Amino acid sequence: MQYAQEFAKDYTLYLQSVEFTKKTEREFYKNNKILFLLNKILNLPTNTLKFIKVSKSKFILKKCLNEIEVIKKELKNYE
């Protein structure tokens, strides 16, 4: 269970980092929308892969948190 909790903590930190990066990117391109659009078009394949990776990470985190809840319930049953 301890491993699962550390795993969930690491994934949570990763997802927070991704959100922070998105915020800084939005702030950077706030005044230059043409550059933003050009960047998104040129990096479309990379951005798509990043989106898939983040979506997968969110799914894995939810699965891990569910696993922690199940383990807690099982431990209560044994007590």
C-alpha positions in Angstrom: 0.0 0.0 0.0 2.9 2.3 0.8 4.2 1.9 -2.8 0.8 2.7 -4.2 0.6 5.9 -2.1 4.1 7.0 -3.2 3.2 6.2 -6.8 0.0 8.3 -6.6 1.9 11.2 -5.0 4.5 11.1 -7.8 1.8 11.1 -10.5 0.0 13.9 -8.8 3.2 16.0 -8.8 3.7 15.2 -12.4 0.2 16.3 -13.3 0.6 19.5 -11.3 3.8 20.2 -13.2 2.0 19.8 -16.5 -0.7 22.2 -15.4 2.0 24.7 -14.3 3.7 24.4 -17.7 0.3 25.1 -19.4 -0.2 28.2 -17.3 3.2 29.6 -18.1 2.7 28.8 -21.8 -0.6 30.7 -21.8 0.9 33.6 -20.1 3.9 33.7 -22.5 1.7 33.7 -25.6 -1.0 36.0 -24.1 0.0 39.0 -26.2 1.2 37.2 -29.3 -1.6 34.9 -30.5 -0.1 34.5 -34.0 3.1 33.0 -32.5 0.9 30.8 -30.3 -1.1 29.5 -33.3 2.1 28.9 -35.4 3.7 27.1 -32.5 0.7 24.8 -32.0 0.4 24.0 -35.7 4.1 23.2 -36.1 4.2 21.1 -32.9 0.9 19.3 -33.5 2.3 15.8 -33.5 4.3 16.5 -30.3 1.3 18.2 -28.7 -0.9 15.2 -29.6 1.5 12.8 -28.0 1.8 14.9 -24.9 -2.0 15.0 -24.6 -2.2 11.2 -24.9 0.6 10.9 -22.3 -1.2 13.2 -19.8 -4.5 11.5 -20.4 -2.9 8.1 -19.7 -1.3 9.5 -16.6 -4.7 10.7 -15.3 -6.2 7.3 -16.0 -3.3 5.6 -14.2 -3.6 7.9 -11.2 -7.4 7.2 -10.9 -6.7 3.5 -11.1 -4.0 3.8 -8.4 -6.2 5.8 -6.1 -8.9 3.2 -6.5 -6.4 0.5 -5.7 -5.5 2.3 -2.5 -9.1 2.5 -1.5 -9.6 -1.3 -2.1 -6.5 -2.1 -0.1 -7.7 0.0 2.8 -11.1 -1.8 2.7 -9.4 -5.2 2.6 -7.1 -4.2 5.6 -10.2 -3.2 7.6 -11.7 -6.6 6.8 -8.7 -8.4 8.2 -8.7 -6.4 11.5 
